[in-house]
Amino acid sequence: MAPLLRRIRIKLYLLTHPFLWHKHLSLEGLFEIDCPPGLKLGHYVSIGHNCFLQCNGGITIGDYVCISRGVSLITGQLQTDNYLRDAVGKNRTHVTKPIAIGSGTWIGLNSTVLGGVTIAPDCIIAAGSVVTKSCLTPSCLYGGVPAKLLKKLN
């Protein structure tokens, strides 16, 4: 897509989403937000193209966070406690859990963060990671499937 047309599309997107105003948001492209009232966005956040933010359970993003292309933040999931019994019925139970991302964090390309996760400030989540548990040590590199602590950052 031509750069001018892309910039126009981003400006129109921002105009139609007033909760994103006055946040000094940097958008690389368009992204999808499911249940926008559940999003608490800090200042100077950068969000890449083709990201998906499912905010049903609530997503809190701190200041100076960089979310790379293709990242998914998913707060909802199926209840798995009695899955075999419930799988035969039409009424499967869904649960939502919040996601909190600390200030200064960078979430790498095509990573997925699931509900119930807290990421400490100044962390890096490596590209392609699936974060299923909280990353509570600040200033660390986490990565893998599932994500685990790889090293402390200087």
C-alpha positions as a LaTeX table, in Angstrom:
\begin{tabular}{lrrr}
\hline
Residue & $x$ (\AA) & $y$ (\AA) & $z$ (\AA) \\
\hline
Met1 & 0.00 & 0.00 & 0.00 \\
Ala2 & 1.29 & 3.46 & $-0.82$ \\
Pro3 & 2.73 & 5.28 & 2.21 \\
Leu4 & 0.34 & 8.22 & 1.85 \\
Leu5 & $-2.72$ & 5.98 & 1.67 \\
Arg6 & $-1.49$ & 4.00 & 4.70 \\
Arg7 & $-1.04$ & 7.19 & 6.73 \\
Ile8 & $-4.54$ & 8.36 & 5.77 \\
Arg9 & $-6.05$ & 5.02 & 6.85 \\
Ile10 & $-4.24$ & 5.24 & 10.21 \\
Lys11 & $-5.44$ & 8.82 & 10.78 \\
Leu12 & $-9.03$ & 7.78 & 9.99 \\
Tyr13 & $-8.69$ & 4.82 & 12.35 \\
Leu14 & $-7.53$ & 7.11 & 15.16 \\
Leu15 & $-10.36$ & 9.58 & 14.47 \\
Thr16 & $-12.96$ & 6.83 & 14.87 \\
His17 & $-11.44$ & 5.54 & 18.14 \\
Pro18 & $-11.55$ & 8.50 & 20.59 \\
Phe19 & $-10.19$ & 6.47 & 23.52 \\
Leu20 & $-6.84$ & 6.45 & 21.67 \\
Trp21 & $-6.66$ & 10.25 & 21.47 \\
His22 & $-4.06$ & 12.18 & 23.50 \\
Lys23 & $-1.95$ & 9.07 & 24.16 \\
His24 & 0.92 & 9.88 & 21.76 \\
Leu25 & 0.23 & 6.50 & 20.16 \\
Ser26 & 2.51 & 5.33 & 17.35 \\
Leu27 & 0.83 & 3.01 & 14.86 \\
Glu28 & 2.74 & 1.06 & 12.21 \\
Gly29 & $-0.52$ & $-0.07$ & 10.66 \\
Leu30 & $-4.04$ & $-1.04$ & 11.61 \\
Phe31 & $-4.79$ & $-3.37$ & 14.50 \\
Glu32 & $-7.95$ & $-4.95$ & 15.91 \\
Ile33 & $-9.39$ & $-4.25$ & 19.34 \\
Asp34 & $-12.15$ & $-6.50$ & 20.69 \\
Cys35 & $-14.08$ & $-4.82$ & 23.56 \\
Pro36 & $-12.27$ & $-1.44$ & 23.59 \\
Pro37 & $-13.61$ & $-0.35$ & 27.02 \\
Gly38 & $-11.38$ & $-3.03$ & 28.59 \\
Leu39 & $-8.18$ & $-1.38$ & 27.30 \\
Lys40 & $-6.18$ & 0.91 & 29.59 \\
Leu41 & $-3.42$ & 2.38 & 27.46 \\
Gly42 & $-0.38$ & 4.29 & 28.69 \\
His43 & 1.40 & 7.10 & 26.86 \\
Tyr44 & 3.94 & 6.75 & 24.06 \\
Val45 & 2.87 & 3.21 & 23.17 \\
Ser46 & 3.84 & 1.78 & 19.77 \\
Ile47 & 1.59 & $-0.88$ & 18.19 \\
Gly48 & 2.55 & $-2.79$ & 15.06 \\
His49 & 0.47 & $-3.82$ & 12.09 \\
Asn50 & $-1.95$ & $-6.75$ & 12.35 \\
Cys51 & $-2.04$ & $-6.96$ & 16.17 \\
Phe52 & $-5.09$ & $-8.34$ & 17.97 \\
Leu53 & $-6.10$ & $-7.09$ & 21.42 \\
Gln54 & $-8.96$ & $-9.02$ & 22.99 \\
Cys55 & $-9.81$ & $-6.83$ & 25.97 \\
Asn56 & $-12.82$ & $-8.65$ & 27.49 \\
Gly57 & $-10.90$ & $-9.45$ & 30.67 \\
Gly58 & $-9.05$ & $-6.13$ & 30.69 \\
Ile59 & $-5.66$ & $-5.18$ & 29.29 \\
Thr60 & $-3.44$ & $-2.61$ & 30.98 \\
Ile61 & $-0.46$ & $-1.36$ & 28.97 \\
Gly62 & 2.11 & 0.89 & 30.66 \\
Asp63 & 4.01 & 3.83 & 29.19 \\
Tyr64 & 6.69 & 3.44 & 26.49 \\
Val65 & 5.61 & $-0.10$ & 25.55 \\
Cys66 & 6.44 & $-1.43$ & 22.08 \\
Ile67 & 4.14 & $-4.10$ & 20.66 \\
Ser68 & 5.58 & $-5.51$ & 17.42 \\
Arg69 & 3.72 & $-6.76$ & 14.35 \\
Gly70 & 1.33 & $-9.68$ & 14.66 \\
Val71 & 1.17 & $-9.76$ & 18.48 \\
Ser72 & $-1.98$ & $-11.18$ & 20.08 \\
Leu73 & $-3.10$ & $-10.26$ & 23.60 \\
Ile74 & $-5.92$ & $-12.68$ & 24.47 \\
Thr75 & $-7.81$ & $-12.40$ & 27.75 \\
Gly76 & $-10.55$ & $-14.99$ & 27.07 \\
Gln77 & $-10.37$ & $-18.75$ & 26.93 \\
Leu78 & $-12.50$ & $-21.84$ & 27.41 \\
Gln79 & $-12.93$ & $-23.17$ & 30.93 \\
Thr80 & $-11.03$ & $-26.47$ & 30.98 \\
Asp81 & $-11.96$ & $-27.82$ & 34.43 \\
Asn82 & $-14.78$ & $-30.05$ & 33.15 \\
Tyr83 & $-13.99$ & $-29.84$ & 29.47 \\
Leu84 & $-14.78$ & $-33.45$ & 28.51 \\
Arg85 & $-18.22$ & $-33.24$ & 30.09 \\
Asp86 & $-18.90$ & $-29.76$ & 28.70 \\
Ala87 & $-17.50$ & $-30.44$ & 25.21 \\
Val88 & $-20.56$ & $-32.45$ & 24.20 \\
Gly89 & $-22.91$ & $-29.58$ & 25.07 \\
Lys90 & $-23.55$ & $-26.33$ & 23.32 \\
Asn91 & $-22.87$ & $-24.22$ & 26.39 \\
Arg92 & $-19.14$ & $-24.23$ & 26.89 \\
Thr93 & $-18.01$ & $-21.93$ & 29.67 \\
His94 & $-15.64$ & $-19.09$ & 28.84 \\
Val95 & $-13.46$ & $-17.32$ & 31.39 \\
Thr96 & $-11.59$ & $-14.05$ & 31.13 \\
Lys97 & $-8.45$ & $-13.02$ & 32.96 \\
Pro98 & $-6.66$ & $-9.64$ & 32.77 \\
Ile99 & $-3.30$ & $-8.90$ & 31.17 \\
Ala100 & $-0.91$ & $-6.27$ & 32.57 \\
Ile101 & 2.17 & $-5.10$ & 30.65 \\
Gly102 & 4.71 & $-3.02$ & 32.55 \\
Ser103 & 6.22 & 0.23 & 31.29 \\
Gly104 & 9.20 & 0.02 & 28.95 \\
Thr105 & 8.41 & $-3.52$ & 27.80 \\
Trp106 & 8.93 & $-4.72$ & 24.23 \\
Ile107 & 6.82 & $-7.62$ & 22.93 \\
Gly108 & 8.46 & $-9.21$ & 19.89 \\
Leu109 & 7.04 & $-10.12$ & 16.50 \\
Asn110 & 4.15 & $-12.65$ & 16.40 \\
Ser111 & 4.14 & $-13.30$ & 20.15 \\
Thr112 & 1.01 & $-14.29$ & 22.06 \\
Val113 & 0.21 & $-13.24$ & 25.62 \\
Leu114 & $-2.62$ & $-15.13$ & 27.33 \\
Gly115 & $-5.00$ & $-14.00$ & 30.06 \\
Gly116 & $-3.86$ & $-13.93$ & 33.66 \\
Val117 & $-0.34$ & $-12.79$ & 32.71 \\
Thr118 & 1.56 & $-9.87$ & 34.21 \\
Ile119 & 4.76 & $-8.73$ & 32.51 \\
Ala120 & 7.17 & $-6.73$ & 34.70 \\
Pro121 & 8.57 & $-3.36$ & 33.56 \\
Asp122 & 11.48 & $-3.11$ & 31.11 \\
Cys123 & 11.23 & $-6.69$ & 29.84 \\
Ile124 & 11.69 & $-8.07$ & 26.35 \\
Ile125 & 9.47 & $-10.89$ & 25.10 \\
Ala126 & 11.32 & $-12.66$ & 22.27 \\
Ala127 & 9.70 & $-13.01$ & 18.84 \\
Gly128 & 7.31 & $-15.92$ & 18.47 \\
Ser129 & 6.93 & $-16.51$ & 22.20 \\
Val130 & 3.77 & $-17.73$ & 23.89 \\
Val131 & 3.46 & $-16.18$ & 27.35 \\
Thr132 & 1.25 & $-18.41$ & 29.50 \\
Lys133 & 2.56 & $-17.43$ & 32.96 \\
Ser134 & 3.52 & $-14.11$ & 34.50 \\
Cys135 & 7.01 & $-12.70$ & 33.89 \\
Leu136 & 7.58 & $-11.00$ & 37.24 \\
Thr137 & 11.32 & $-10.26$ & 37.23 \\
Pro138 & 11.90 & $-6.79$ & 35.75 \\
Ser139 & 14.56 & $-6.04$ & 33.11 \\
Cys140 & 14.75 & $-9.59$ & 31.76 \\
Leu141 & 14.52 & $-11.37$ & 28.42 \\
Tyr142 & 11.77 & $-13.99$ & 28.23 \\
Gly143 & 11.20 & $-16.31$ & 25.29 \\
Gly144 & 10.05 & $-19.66$ & 24.02 \\
Val145 & 6.90 & $-21.74$ & 23.91 \\
Pro146 & 5.91 & $-21.44$ & 26.68 \\
Ala147 & 7.96 & $-18.36$ & 27.54 \\
Lys148 & 10.52 & $-18.62$ & 30.32 \\
Leu149 & 13.27 & $-16.41$ & 31.71 \\
Leu150 & 16.28 & $-16.50$ & 29.39 \\
Lys151 & 18.57 & $-13.85$ & 30.89 \\
Lys152 & 18.78 & $-10.69$ & 32.95 \\
Leu153 & 19.24 & $-7.50$ & 30.88 \\
Asn154 & 21.99 & $-5.01$ & 31.73 \\
\hline
\end{tabular}
